[in-house]
């Protein structure tokens, strides 16, 4: 039986939120290694500190939801403040994660520029947790809002936790700037994943991340935009994995830069032209095959006639 998310504010919504957080926190007990085929900044942390970061995020997110409910903000205000809420939240968790550590470089406490584009779907998650599913636009996801699966909201929460944690570790790495400082910091603070204990392994890790981010930004992200789907990260029984969900992005098409717009156009052209080219090639192949068979038949008959002629002499 499919369990659905409550459509509006009610005791049922409150109970669903409590269940959601309890179920998610239980997953932290298992070792959440990255089992996907992609790199995360979180990968440099060992399991203990990764779970510590996840616990900070979920604990503060509970408080954030309660604060927003208490402020009685409207849906329009939540949407307008979404970006600022996220930035303040990331800054708060960053400070909390770093506060127990003893490190001389005070620059770690300083703010660094945060990307303005996120894929954590925080806006929708806040709406689900504060207002229920009814305010969500019917065209956003593949299902009707009144039939929003409970597991859909759970996946959004897990994705949010992983994405926020990833951004926090990214901030730390970007602040430390070079691989030697990063390696020294991770090892001296007992944060380091054993796979990245050497300076060389950190360099390879960062290079792989840069290449992955480039491909994701200019190829995979645009393709997902075109296909109206989005990759999210989830906490599974086997570890951190990825899945795709349908998300309508028609309203965001104007925000694409020229290069991405060209790529979208190419995808459109590809979908239009390539099937016709394939059909033409198949037809031509059939005609070519038919012609070759006819030619072989004719040659075979000629050879038979020649043999008969010589044998009859």
N, C-alpha and C positions, 0 to 999 in steps of 0.2 A: 504493500500500500504506500503510495506517494504521500509524503508529508509536505504540506504547503506552508509558506510564510504568511503570517497575519497581514491583513490588508490595511489595518489602521491601528491607532494607539488604543491599547487595551491591556487588561491583565494577561490575556493570552500572548500578546506581543512581549510583555515583560518576562513572562515565563520562558518564551522561546529564546529570548536574548540570554537569559541565565543558562539555559541548556546549551546554547551555542558556545558560550565562553568556556563552560565546563568541559565540553567535548574537545574543544580546541586545545585547552591546557593539558588535557590528558595525553595528547599527541607529543607534547614536548618531552614526556618521559622516555619515549623511544628515541633511539639515535637517528636524528634527522640528517643523514648524509645527503649530499647532492647526487641524486641518481639520474638526473637528466643528462643530456648530451651537450649542455651549455655550461659556461662558467658563470659563477656568481662571486661578487666581492666577498660575500660571506664565507666562501670556501677557505679563506686564509685563517679563519678562526677555528679553534678546536671545538669539540661538541659542547663542553662545559660552558664556555663563554658564548657560544652561539645560542644555547638555551637560556643563558642568563639575559642576553639581549632580547630574545623573544619574550621572556617573562616581563621584562621592563616595558616592552611595547604593549603587550596585552593588558597589563595592569593599568598603565596610563591611559590606554584607549577606553577602558571601562570608565575611568574618571572623566575623560573627555566627553563621553556620551551622556553621563549624568549631568555634567556642567551645561552641555548644550540643551538638554531637556529642561533643566532648571531655568535657563535663560529664556526659554519659551520663544526661540527664534522661529521665524517663518521659513517656509521652503525656499523662498526667493533669497532670503538673507543667508541661509546655509550655502546655497549655490554660489552666491557672490563672495562669501568668505572662505570658500573651500580651499583655495590656494594658500591663503594666509594661515588657516588652521593647520594645514599640513606642514608648512614651514616651521611654525612655532612648535608643533608636536615633534618634528624631527630634531629641532634644536634642544628641546627639553630632554628627549631620550639620549641624545648624544652626550649631553652634560652628565646625565645620570650614569651612563655606561662608563664614561671616562673618570668620574669622580673617585672611585676606589683605587684607581691606578696611580702609581707614583712615577711621574715622568717629568723631566726637567724642561722639556720643550713646551713652553706655555702657548705656543701658536696653536696647539691642538684645541685650546679652549676658544680660539677665535672663530668667527663665522667665515665661511667660504661661500662663494657663489654657488647657488643651487640651481639645477636645471629647472626650467619652467615647464617642461613637459614630463608628465608621469603616466605610467600605465597601471597604477594601483587601483583604479576605479573607486577611489575613496568617496567621491560624490554620491555614487549609487549606494555604497555601503552605509553611509551616514543616513541617507533617506530611508533605507530598509530598517535600520535600527531605531530611528527616531520617530518616523511617521508610518511605518509599514510599507507595503508594496504598492498601494493604490496611487501615490503621486508619481510613480515611474511612468514615463511615456510608453505607451503600448508598442511603439515601433522600435524601442531600444533593444529589447531582447526577443528571442524567438518565440517565447510563450506569452500568454496573456498575463497581465499583472496580478489578477485575482488567483491565478494558478502558478504563482512563483514557487518553485521547489525550495524546500528548506535547505537542501544540499547546495543549491545555487548560492544562497547567502553565505553558507559555510565556506564555500570555495572562495568567495570574494574576501571574506575575513582572513583566510589563510594566505591568500595572495597579497593582501594588504600588509600583513605581518612580515612576510618574506621580503616584499619590495621595500618597505620602510627600513628593515634591518640591513638590506643590501645598500640602500642609500647612505645609511649612517656609516657603514664600514667604508664605503666609497669616499665619503667626506674625510675620514681619518687618513686614508691612503693618499688622497689628493693633497691634504695639508702637509703630510710628511714629505711629499714631492719625489724623492728618489728612492731607488730600491734598497740602498744600504741603510737609510734611515728607517724604512718600512720593516726590513728584516730585523734590525736591532730592536725596534720598538716591540714587535710581535714576540720576539724571544725573551726580551728583558721583562715583559709584563705577563709572561706565561699565557699568551693568547694564541700562540702559533699552532696551526695545523702542521703535523709532522711532514706532510707532503711539501710544505713550503718553508722549511727550516733553513734553507741556504739562500744566499743572495742570488745565485744563478736561477734557482727555481722560482723565486719571486719575479725576476726579470722576465722569464718565459711566461709566467702566469699573467703579468700585466700586459705583455705584448699580445697574448692570446685574447685577453679581454678587449684590448683596443681594436683588434681586427674584428672580433665578434660584434662589438658595439657599432662599428662602421657598417658591417653587413646588415645588421639588424635595423639600423637607422635608414639606410638608403635602399635596401632590397626587401628584407622580410617584413618590415613594418609597413612599407608601402603596399606590398602584396596582400598583407592581412587587411589593410585599409580597403583595398579593392575588393577583397572577398568578404568584407564586413564580418571579420572575426578577429579575436584577440587572444594572444597567448597569456595564460595566467599560471602562477605557481601554486602548487598545493602541497599539503603535508599528508603524504600517503603512509600506508603501513610499511612500505619499503624505503621511504625517505622522501626527500624533496623531488617532486617531479613536475612536469608541465602538462597542460591540456589547453584546448582551444574552446572558446565560447563565442557565440554569435553576439556581436555588438554593432548596432547601426551607427555609422559615422558620416552620414550624409551632411550633417550640419558642420562638420569639420573640414570639408573639402576646400573651403576658401583659405584655410590656414596653411595649406601645403605650399612649400617653396617651389620654385620653377623646376628644379631637377626632379623632385618627386612627382610633380604634375606631368612632366614628360614621361616618366616611368609608368604612371597611371594610364596615360594615353597609349603607350606602347602595349600595355597589358590588354587594353580595350581592342587595339588593332590586332593583336595576336589572337584574341578570342574570336574576332570576326574573320580574319584572313586565313589563319592556319587551318581551320576545319575545311574550308573550301579548297585550299591547296592540297590537303590530304586526300580529299575526295577526287580531285583532278588527277593526282598521282596514282591513286587506286584504279581509276578508269583507264588511264594510260597504260598502267601495268597489265591490266586485263587485255587491252587491245594488242599490246606487245606480245603477251603470252600467246594469244590467239594467232597472231601473225607468225610467230616462231613455230607453233604447232602445225600450222598450214604449210609452212615452208618445209618442215621436216617430213610431213606426209607426202608432199610433192616429190622431194628428193628420194624418199623411200620408194615411191612408185616408179620413178625414173630408173633407179638402180635395179629394181625387180624386172622391169622391161628389158633393160640391157642384158641382164643375166639370162632371161628367157630367150632373147634373140641369139646370144652366143651359144647357148645350150642346144638350140634347135638346129644349128648348122651341122 
